[in-house]
Amino acid sequence: MHGWIVIDKPLGLGSTQGVSAVKRALRDCGYGPKLRDLPKVGHGGTLDPLATGVLPIAVGEATKLAGRMLDSDKVYDFTIRFGEETDTLDLEGTVIAVSTVYPSLAQVEAVLPRFTGPIEQLPPNYSALKVDGERAYDLARKGESFELAPRAITIHALSVTGWTDSGAGDLMDVTLTAHVSKGTYIRSLARDIALALGTVGHVTMLRRFKAGPFTLESAISLDKLAEAAKGRTLEHCLLPLRAGLDDIPALTLEPGQAGALRQGKVLTGIAMEDGQYFALEGDTPVALVEVSDGIVRVVRGFNL
């Protein structure tokens, strides 16, 4: 079992719980009598318990590519409720600020260009970032004071897809679709949009539609995962290792070249443009490689 199982993560489930669900499915399907005998399993980037949607789970050699998911773009739908800000910037937190200002749809649409393109963003205090070796959310829960540094991110696209008004033209909440770069916190984006509108707000709904190359079209529910495990058809839910590299061109190798790369050697005289490639021997993945001036070096080798 080497590849990807993409979960449509339900509300309330943590990313590590998603990994555990896949491990249980592998065990139930007969891939290991005990958890320690199973293939390696890891997630390709966390998704908050209060968020739903695409959660890529890497299995076997695909775990070597899980880090690339952290660097990939994401697409989300999210709803901002105006009038209250919470300490966690979502429904889970305690209200820390209120406002009687509610923007109009025109005001929301007018402010979005300010949050499109390269911007600086201050992460939420309730995040997994580390401060002097401790998680920020642990420090926040203990009531300790600390500062997080702003981060450079890119919002590729941001648009309104729904709203609820008071009947007088004022919006109680607004739903947006955002295509964002790595490192983007949607909760911070919601906070900053509300502040730019002269009010406060927090996230009440967050759903991820895309993470890197993976979309909801290839995602399965936990019920379907468990059903496939019991029916011993889990391999039908597994996307190939190549699915995590759909933006990388293939490099076909001769057997001798493949053997050299597996031994950690470099290849020379390869007439390919500089860049990363997915090296294959026939249909067998060999490595993720980097080509520079005709020289091929292994970035990540696959033990297949």
N, C-alpha and C positions, 0 to 999 in steps of 0.2 A: 504494500500500500504506500505509494508515493504520489502525492498530489494535494488537491485542495478540496475541502468540504466547506461550502459557503452556507452559513446559517442565517436565516432571517430571525435575528435575535428578538425575543419578545420583551415586553416591558418588565422591568424588575430583575432581569438576569444580568449578572456581571460577565465580563469577557472571560475571566478565568473559569467561571461556571460553564461557559460555552465550550471551553477546552475539555473540561471534565465530562461533559455530555458526549463529546466525540470519543473520548477514551472509553467510556462505558459502552458506547455503540460498537467500537472495535472489539472490545472484550466479548460482548454478547454475540458478535458475529464470528467469534472463534479465532481472532488474530492474536490472542494471548490469553492464557488461562489466568494470569494475574496482571495487574496494571504495569508492573515493572517489566513484563515481557513484551509489552506493546511497542509499536513504532513510536518514534518521537512525535509529539503533537504540540503545536503552539499557535497562538493567534497573531494575525497580522495587524495589530494596532487595537488599542482599547476602545470600547464604546461604553459610555456611561450607563448604569443600570436603568436610568429613566429614559434612555434613548432606545429606539428600535431600529431594525434594518440590517444591512449588509455587514456580516462579521466573517471575514475569511479565516478559516482554520487550516493551518498547514500540517500535513501528515508526512512522516518519513523524511526523505531528502528535501521535500519542499520547505521544511523548517529553515533550511539554509537561505531561503529567499524571503522569509517572513520580514526581515528588516527592511526590504525594499518597499513593503506595503506602508511602512511608517513614513517614507519619503514621497508617497504617491498623493495625487489630488483626490479630493472627496467631493461628493455632492449630497447636500442635505435639504430637507424641508424642515422649517422650524417656525414656531408660533411665539410671538412676543405679546405678553399681556401687559398693557400699560397701567400705570397708577401705583404699582408696588414693586420695590426691589427687595430681593432676599439676599442673605449672606452667601448662599451657594449659587445665586443667580438662576435658580430653577425652582420647581415646585417643592423640592425637598427641604428647602431652607426656611429660616425665620425672617419675617419682614423686618427690614432695617431702615427703609425709607418709603415715604408715600408722597403722592402728588395728585392734585385735582386737574392737572393738564392732560388733555387727551387730543392727540393730533388728528388732522384730517388725512384722507387718502392722498390728496395732492401734496401735503407737507411730507408724508412718508416717502412718496416717489421722488420728491425734490431733493431729499437728503441722501438717498442711496448712492448717487455718484461719488459722494465724499468717502464712501467705504468700498469703492471699486478700484482695483489696481493694487499696486504695492502700498502697504500701509504699515504703521507701527501699532501693535496691540499689546495691552497689558493683560497677562493671563489672570484667571480667577484665583483667589486665595485657596479655594477648594479645588485643587488640581494635584496631579501626581508629581509635579516638579519638585526637585529636591532643594532644600535650603539648609546649608551646613550639615548635609548628610541625612536630613529628615524630610519626609514628604510634607509638602505645603498643607495638604488637608489635615494631617495629624496636628501640625502646629495651630491651624485655624480652629480645630475642634477644642484644643486646649486653651484657646483664647489668647495665644501669644501674638505679639506684634512682629511683623517682618515685611520686607519689601521684595517684590519680584521685579525683574528687569523686563522692560518692553521687548517684544520680539518682532522681527521683520517678517511679514507674511504677505501673501497675495490673494486678493479676492478676484477671481477671474470673471465672475458674473453674479449678479444679485438682482432679484426681481420679485415683485409682489404677485402672489398666487391666490390669496384669499384674505378676507377680513370680516370682522363683526363690528357694526357701528351701533351707536346709541339711538339711532332714529333721527338724530339732529345733525348728522354728518361727522360726529366725533367717533374715532375708532376705539373700541374697547380692547381689541387685539388685532394683529396682522400676521399673516403667514407668508413667509418668504422662501424662495429657493436660492441656495447659494452653492456655487462651484468654487472651492477654496483649495489653497495650497496646504502642504504639510505644516503642522504647528499651529493651525488656526483653532481657536476656541469659539464655538458658536455662542456659548453663554456670554463671553466677553463681547462678541459682536452685537448681541441683542442689547446688552447693557449700554454700549456706546451709541447705538442707534437711538435708543430711548433718550439718553442724555443730550444728544444732538438735537432732539426734538423738544427740548425743554421740559422733559418729564423723566420718569423712571420706569423700569420694566424688568421682567424676568421671563425665562423660557418655560412654556407650559407643554410644548410638544417638540420632539426632535426625532427625525427619522432619516437614516442614511440610505440613500438610493444607490450610491456608487462608491467603491473604494478601490482606487487603482483600476485594474481591468475588470473587476468583479461588480456585477449589478444584481438587482433583485430578481432578474429573470433566471439566474442560475442558483438562487438561494432556495433552501428548503427549511421547513419548519422543524422544530424539535420532535413533534409527533411523527413526521415523515422519516426523520433520522432514526427514531426508535423502531418504527415499523420496518425500515429497511434492514436494520440490525437483526431483528427477530426473524425476518425472512431470508437472512443470509444473502442479501442483494446490495450490501453497502457499497460495493465497487461501482454500482450504477450511479451512485450519488457523487462519486469522486471525479473531480475535474483533473486533467493531466497536469503534471508539473509545469509543462509549457504554458498553461493558462496564466500563470503568474508573470509571464514574460512576453505577453502578446505585443508589447511595444518594442521588442528587441528582435532584429532580423536573425535568421538562422545562418549558421556556418556549417556546411557539410564537410565532414572529415573522412579521410582514408583511414583504414585500420591502424596503420603505423603512426599516423598523426594523433589519433585518439589515444593510442597507447603512450605516446610521449607526453601528452598533456596529463594523463592519469598519473604519470611518474613525476609530475611537477616541472617538466621541462618546458621550454618555450619553442614556438615554431617560428621560422623565419621565411621570408620570401613569399608571404601571403598577399595576394593582390586584392586586398579589400580596403575600403575606406576606413579611416580611423573611427573608433567607437566601440561600443559593447555589442557582443553577439552571443547567441545561444548555440553552442557547439554541439553537433549531433554526429553520431556514427550510425548511419541508417536511421532508425526511429528511436535509438537509445540516447537520452541526454548524457553528455559527457561533462560539460562545464559551462558556466557563464564566463566569458573571456573578454579581454580588452585587446583591441588591435591598435597598434601605434607604429607608424612607419613600416608596415609590413611584418611587424613582430607580434605574435600572439602570446599573451600571458593569461594564466588562469586567475579569475577573480573569486569564483566559487566552484569547486569541483563536486561532482555528484558520484556517490558510491553505488553505482548501478551495474 
